[in-house]
Each structure stands twice: as C-alpha cells, then as structure tokens.
Amino acid sequence: MKIVLLFFAMAITAMAAPLQPEIVAKIRDYLPATFYAMPARASTRRIYPLISATSNTYDRKRSFDVANTEFALLELSDDGKRALLAFADAKDKFKSIECWFKTEDVLDLPKTTKAEDLEFEGLCLLYHRNGGKRPYLFGRSHNPSAVKLGEFTYKREKFQIVLTEMLRVRDIGDKCVAYALAYAKIHGEAKPELYEERVQTMLAEDAYQPGVHWDNGSKPLLAKVGNGGCAAFVTDFAAYNFNKGNFNEGEPFDKASEIRGGDVLRLDGHFIAVVSRNGDKLFTFDGNCNSTFRKSKTAYSIVNGELKGGKFLRGWHYMPPPTEKATGKKRGASAGK
C-alpha cells in the first residue's frame, strides 16, 4: 500500500488565486496527500468536481460537504490551477474514486506563503478546519521539525501552517496517510506557571467535549502509546499540559490525601485527571464515560483523607505541591472555570 500525505484545510482568503510555483513544488515532494477542502470563498459549503482534467465544466451530479469530506491530493497541475483528488467510495470505504477539481474550490493558501524549514522544541499540536469555529485538534507531529507555509489567525489566536509527519498513519479510502499539512500550535517547555492557561485551553478543545465519541477503542491523539479508553485520555492530559509521552511519567504517590491539581489518578477500573483541588473538592476530567467525556466538580472528592467516588490505587503528580498559604484552598487550575 502506498504511503501518502495527510493534507488538511487551511485559511480561506477572499480572492481565488492559483498556488504559487514554489508551493506546488514543495507539496509535490510529498504527494499523494490528503486534506479537508479549503475553498477560496468563505461562503462555500459544497464543492463539485470537473468532468475532466481539461474541462472547466462542473459535474453537478456529485458534490461534497466542504467541512466533513477528507480527500487525498494526488496531483497538482503545473500552473497550480487544478488538483486531482481521491476520496473514499461511499459504497466501499476501503476503495477510492478520483476526480479533478479547480484548485480555488478545494485549496487556497495565502498569497504571501513561503516554504521554510521549522525546527521546534516541545509539542507541535495539529489542527484541521472546523467550519467557522476554532480549528479542531486531531493529533501532533511525530518529529521536532516541519515545513512552515505561513500563519493563520482565528480571533487573534495565531496558528502556524505546517507540513509534518504525524504520530500514526491513517487510511483514507485505499490510501495510507503518514503526513499532515495542518494548522499547528507549538507548546514549548511545560512550566508550572503555564498550567492554568494550558488546562483551560484543553478544556475548551472541541476534540474533548462531552458528546464527542471516546470509548475503549479510542487511542491518544497526542501520544503513540497503545493506551485505550480512559487511559488514552489521561495520556493526552499529560501530553497536552506537561509534554509527556504517557500518563505515568509524573511523580508517583499512593495516598489519596496527597491529590492535587494536575494529577493523573488510577482507580479500580478507571483513570481520571484532576484539573484542580479546592479544599476537599475535586474538579475532574475523564474519558470513556458512557463512551464520551465528563467534566465534573461533584463526581469525586476527598473525605477524611480518602477518595470518594472510586477506589484510589495510585496517582502521579505533575505540579509542585501548594504553598503553605494555599494549603486547603485552590490547588491547580481554577475550580470555578
């Protein structure tokens, strides 16, 4: 099976324009590729293929949802005006169908885009288009390097536009995907003073909201380990907030009375993350609760030095202990948020 590149939708500009020659050349180095369509016109909701590689006539018998269809980019024309895409056959998801599209309908990058080598330290989180909402977290870079193709701003929040290898390959139809062109946020060193900001951002990520499917078969988005279900989620918690590769890379402890904000806890049959501790009240975050996520200020608490809500087996600290002045008060991120 051929390895291909995962190519996700980028920013939408007001005017349609062919891809610049240097960008066409750079993308060709990694073809085939996959992506979510990014039309030049922000109002576009559905796109149509062309009837042939040389025609300007659309095939109106077939259309695609811009925000929810993942494509494989197989080829770009020399002038950057046309793109050959593959998509999974609706009748057989393991097969692909190929069609030509106008580049302005499916792929638009800023006119000022330039390809630059990017070396980074820390975690490179990868995002794809999410309609008019904040970009959607789907994974992270496998290597501490990428090709930077520009920047994207969403409500004053800046994202890099990068081309990079993903942690895991993905299947798009009969194409095996190894790379991504995506929005990116780079998390540098995980300092304690950054925890409050990072955990609040994680709580707001669409990928981790109640209602999003996350069951025993779900794997971490941000780590390559094989943990599943609730263990997969606390692995992502440790990665997102502390740049760790697994949930148990913190300082181990065995007494429930020592629980504090930023901890990962192993219970009998379950794993949870402690967002914050306020006195004996715990604000917790866990996955695989009825096959989705749960954020709760009442599911768990400390009573007489013991955990109430589940049988505590072991925990891992990632944050330093609270100061004497803060003891018995807020420990970790704000429990009121």
VENLIN-V970972 format. One record per residue. N is the residue number from 1. RES is the residue in one letter. NEAR is the number of other ideal C-beta (glycine too) atoms within 12 Angstrom. Layout:
BEGIN
n:N res:RES near:NEAR
n:N res:RES near:NEAR
END
This chain:
BEGIN
n:1 res:M near:15
n:2 res:K near:21
n:3 res:I near:22
n:4 res:V near:35
n:5 res:L near:36
n:6 res:L near:42
n:7 res:F near:48
n:8 res:F near:46
n:9 res:A near:42
n:10 res:M near:41
n:11 res:A near:33
n:12 res:I near:30
n:13 res:T near:22
n:14 res:A near:15
n:15 res:M near:14
n:16 res:A near:24
n:17 res:A near:22
n:18 res:P near:24
n:19 res:L near:36
n:20 res:Q near:26
n:21 res:P near:19
n:22 res:E near:19
n:23 res:I near:34
n:24 res:V near:29
n:25 res:A near:17
n:26 res:K near:32
n:27 res:I near:36
n:28 res:R near:26
n:29 res:D near:18
n:30 res:Y near:33
n:31 res:L near:30
n:32 res:P near:35
n:33 res:A near:41
n:34 res:T near:47
n:35 res:F near:48
n:36 res:Y near:40
n:37 res:A near:43
n:38 res:M near:43
n:39 res:P near:36
n:40 res:A near:31
n:41 res:R near:21
n:42 res:A near:19
n:43 res:S near:12
n:44 res:T near:26
n:45 res:R near:19
n:46 res:R near:21
n:47 res:I near:37
n:48 res:Y near:29
n:49 res:P near:34
n:50 res:L near:29
n:51 res:I near:18
n:52 res:S near:16
n:53 res:A near:22
n:54 res:T near:11
n:55 res:S near:16
n:56 res:N near:18
n:57 res:T near:15
n:58 res:Y near:21
n:59 res:D near:20
n:60 res:R near:12
n:61 res:K near:10
n:62 res:R near:21
n:63 res:S near:20
n:64 res:F near:29
n:65 res:D near:21
n:66 res:V near:34
n:67 res:A near:25
n:68 res:N near:20
n:69 res:T near:36
n:70 res:E near:36
n:71 res:F near:45
n:72 res:A near:43
n:73 res:L near:47
n:74 res:L near:34
n:75 res:E near:25
n:76 res:L near:37
n:77 res:S near:25
n:78 res:D near:14
n:79 res:D near:16
n:80 res:G near:29
n:81 res:K near:28
n:82 res:R near:31
n:83 res:A near:43
n:84 res:L near:30
n:85 res:L near:44
n:86 res:A near:34
n:87 res:F near:36
n:88 res:A near:27
n:89 res:D near:17
n:90 res:A near:15
n:91 res:K near:10
n:92 res:D near:12
n:93 res:K near:16
n:94 res:F near:15
n:95 res:K near:18
n:96 res:S near:32
n:97 res:I near:27
n:98 res:E near:26
n:99 res:C near:35
n:100 res:W near:32
n:101 res:F near:42
n:102 res:K near:38
n:103 res:T near:36
n:104 res:E near:30
n:105 res:D near:34
n:106 res:V near:46
n:107 res:L near:48
n:108 res:D near:40
n:109 res:L near:40
n:110 res:P near:25
n:111 res:K near:19
n:112 res:T near:17
n:113 res:T near:33
n:114 res:K near:20
n:115 res:A near:28
n:116 res:E near:21
n:117 res:D near:16
n:118 res:L near:25
n:119 res:E near:17
n:120 res:F near:26
n:121 res:E near:15
n:122 res:G near:25
n:123 res:L near:36
n:124 res:C near:39
n:125 res:L near:42
n:126 res:L near:41
n:127 res:Y near:38
n:128 res:H near:43
n:129 res:R near:41
n:130 res:N near:27
n:131 res:G near:23
n:132 res:G near:15
n:133 res:K near:19
n:134 res:R near:25
n:135 res:P near:36
n:136 res:Y near:31
n:137 res:L near:36
n:138 res:F near:36
n:139 res:G near:39
n:140 res:R near:39
n:141 res:S near:40
n:142 res:H near:24
n:143 res:N near:22
n:144 res:P near:21
n:145 res:S near:20
n:146 res:A near:34
n:147 res:V near:35
n:148 res:K near:31
n:149 res:L near:39
n:150 res:G near:31
n:151 res:E near:24
n:152 res:F near:36
n:153 res:T near:17
n:154 res:Y near:22
n:155 res:K near:11
n:156 res:R near:8
n:157 res:E near:17
n:158 res:K near:17
n:159 res:F near:33
n:160 res:Q near:33
n:161 res:I near:43
n:162 res:V near:45
n:163 res:L near:44
n:164 res:T near:38
n:165 res:E near:29
n:166 res:M near:37
n:167 res:L near:33
n:168 res:R near:26
n:169 res:V near:23
n:170 res:R near:31
n:171 res:D near:23
n:172 res:I near:39
n:173 res:G near:31
n:174 res:D near:23
n:175 res:K near:37
n:176 res:C near:24
n:177 res:V near:39
n:178 res:A near:31
n:179 res:Y near:39
n:180 res:A near:46
n:181 res:L near:48
n:182 res:A near:46
n:183 res:Y near:42
n:184 res:A near:40
n:185 res:K near:33
n:186 res:I near:28
n:187 res:H near:31
n:188 res:G near:16
n:189 res:E near:15
n:190 res:A near:26
n:191 res:K near:18
n:192 res:P near:24
n:193 res:E near:12
n:194 res:L near:25
n:195 res:Y near:35
n:196 res:E near:26
n:197 res:E near:20
n:198 res:R near:35
n:199 res:V near:38
n:200 res:Q near:24
n:201 res:T near:24
n:202 res:M near:39
n:203 res:L near:31
n:204 res:A near:21
n:205 res:E near:32
n:206 res:D near:24
n:207 res:A near:36
n:208 res:Y near:37
n:209 res:Q near:23
n:210 res:P near:20
n:211 res:G near:15
n:212 res:V near:25
n:213 res:H near:19
n:214 res:W near:32
n:215 res:D near:19
n:216 res:N near:20
n:217 res:G near:14
n:218 res:S near:27
n:219 res:K near:26
n:220 res:P near:37
n:221 res:L near:36
n:222 res:L near:43
n:223 res:A near:34
n:224 res:K near:24
n:225 res:V near:24
n:226 res:G near:16
n:227 res:N near:32
n:228 res:G near:22
n:229 res:G near:31
n:230 res:C near:37
n:231 res:A near:34
n:232 res:A near:34
n:233 res:F near:44
n:234 res:V near:49
n:235 res:T near:38
n:236 res:D near:48
n:237 res:F near:50
n:238 res:A near:42
n:239 res:A near:39
n:240 res:Y near:45
n:241 res:N near:44
n:242 res:F near:39
n:243 res:N near:32
n:244 res:K near:29
n:245 res:G near:23
n:246 res:N near:27
n:247 res:F near:39
n:248 res:N near:29
n:249 res:E near:23
n:250 res:G near:33
n:251 res:E near:21
n:252 res:P near:19
n:253 res:F near:24
n:254 res:D near:17
n:255 res:K near:19
n:256 res:A near:31
n:257 res:S near:19
n:258 res:E near:27
n:259 res:I near:47
n:260 res:R near:43
n:261 res:G near:39
n:262 res:G near:43
n:263 res:D near:50
n:264 res:V near:48
n:265 res:L near:48
n:266 res:R near:32
n:267 res:L near:29
n:268 res:D near:14
n:269 res:G near:16
n:270 res:H near:29
n:271 res:F near:39
n:272 res:I near:42
n:273 res:A near:54
n:274 res:V near:51
n:275 res:V near:47
n:276 res:S near:37
n:277 res:R near:40
n:278 res:N near:29
n:279 res:G near:21
n:280 res:D near:25
n:281 res:K near:29
n:282 res:L near:41
n:283 res:F near:38
n:284 res:T near:46
n:285 res:F near:46
n:286 res:D near:40
n:287 res:G near:42
n:288 res:N near:28
n:289 res:C near:28
n:290 res:N near:17
n:291 res:S near:19
n:292 res:T near:22
n:293 res:F near:35
n:294 res:R near:31
n:295 res:K near:36
n:296 res:S near:25
n:297 res:K near:24
n:298 res:T near:14
n:299 res:A near:25
n:300 res:Y near:36
n:301 res:S near:27
n:302 res:I near:30
n:303 res:V near:17
n:304 res:N near:10
n:305 res:G near:14
n:306 res:E near:18
n:307 res:L near:34
n:308 res:K near:21
n:309 res:G near:28
n:310 res:G near:28
n:311 res:K near:17
n:312 res:F near:33
n:313 res:L near:22
n:314 res:R near:25
n:315 res:G near:38
n:316 res:W near:33
n:317 res:H near:32
n:318 res:Y near:41
n:319 res:M near:39
n:320 res:P near:19
n:321 res:P near:21
n:322 res:P near:24
n:323 res:T near:14
n:324 res:E near:8
n:325 res:K near:9
n:326 res:A near:19
n:327 res:T near:16
n:328 res:G near:17
n:329 res:K near:20
n:330 res:K near:26
n:331 res:R near:35
n:332 res:G near:38
n:333 res:A near:38
n:334 res:S near:21
n:335 res:A near:30
n:336 res:G near:14
n:337 res:K near:22
END
